[in-house]
């Protein structure tokens, strides 16, 4: 009843005010209607208050759930860095009690005073060592330092978000230690390869010259049977010497490529002449007999390129074509095709080919196809070729069918500036 009396008095007050403003015809019905409107308005206000209270309780529950289960520590500090708030995760992360931490100055936990550093009022990210309050062990906190400013731009408080990164830092320290060890071992490997390759050059040259001398002497032997046997052994020596020299050369180029120590000396190169010299001098090509079929066209082709790198590329690809082509198969073909901005070189063999699922790995270091069987090789050649072609500004691709052969296509620009890859 008291609430209705209150509403009636409020309604009468409103009606009197309206009457004083010239509305003298207000009746009892008007009074009851106004009371009814006030009752409805009051109910609506009560509903809104209940909804706001429920929303507030819900927000409080969500905040409590969030703050009690979050892995990070959130703290607020005044301009003197005195702690004015810390999230409930404080004790879990640092082992420090809330009442002890909140009354302290945060500077006590920092290795240096950030206020003395330039940009103190800007956002920073740093790592702080901290003694855990319960275990006594040192932990590493990664702290995001962020000033919260008012409209004028001056900071009011500092918001710090801290995270325990002890395990991560230990892993990083171990990775850095292993990286340093890896760098040290890599330096030793480089020195060993360099020393070994230079040490092998002299005995290889001696064996080569001795084999050449033996071949000359065998030509003057009276007994043809003895001479034939000796020549057969000398040819074996030459074959193995060539194989060892090629492998040694590949290892040295591979190492230089990894160390990015291969130069690229651009001069005018007649690529047609270079290929012919390579075919005659390194693959036993004579006027009447050849191991490869050349289709070079009639005109010379000049490039602004590095002849040494080109030599290694073509030598390796021709050796590959010959190595994986069985006896009785058609000879590999090397073909030059002139393009508008580049020269296209195709090296096609009719050998064992590469299984389709393995073609995409063919330029990987030390990769050898599963069907090479007992054919000798290091798995370095094509990886080196791929690197050298890129250094020349070119591009190399392959198509292959197992038991039918492979085709390598190399595009080399007329000038290094016209990079293709």
HELIX and SHEET records of a PDB file:
HELIX    1   1 UNK A    2  UNK A   20  1                                  19    
HELIX    2   2 UNK A   28  UNK A   69  1                                  42    
HELIX    3   3 UNK A   90  UNK A   94  1                                   5    
HELIX    4   4 UNK A   98  UNK A  102  1                                   5    
HELIX    5   5 UNK A  106  UNK A  109  5                                   4    
HELIX    6   6 UNK A  114  UNK A  116  5                                   3    
HELIX    7   7 UNK A  166  UNK A  219  1                                  54    
HELIX    8   8 UNK A  224  UNK A  258  1                                  35    
HELIX    9   9 UNK A  271  UNK A  282  1                                  12    
HELIX   10  10 UNK A  307  UNK A  323  1                                  17    
HELIX   11  11 UNK A  356  UNK A  361  5                                   6    
HELIX   12  12 UNK A  381  UNK A  391  1                                  11    
SHEET    1   A 5 UNK A  83  UNK A  86  0                                        
SHEET    2   A 5 UNK A  73  UNK A  77 -1                                        
SHEET    3   A 5 UNK A 155  UNK A 164 -1                                        
SHEET    4   A 5 UNK A 138  UNK A 149 -1                                        
SHEET    5   A 5 UNK A 124  UNK A 131 -1                                        
SHEET    1   B 2 UNK A 267  UNK A 270  0                                        
SHEET    2   B 2 UNK A 302  UNK A 305 -1                                        
SHEET    1   C 5 UNK A 292  UNK A 295  0                                        
SHEET    2   C 5 UNK A 332  UNK A 338  1                                        
SHEET    3   C 5 UNK A 342  UNK A 348 -1                                        
SHEET    4   C 5 UNK A 405  UNK A 413 -1                                        
SHEET    5   C 5 UNK A 395  UNK A 401 -1                                        
END                                                                             
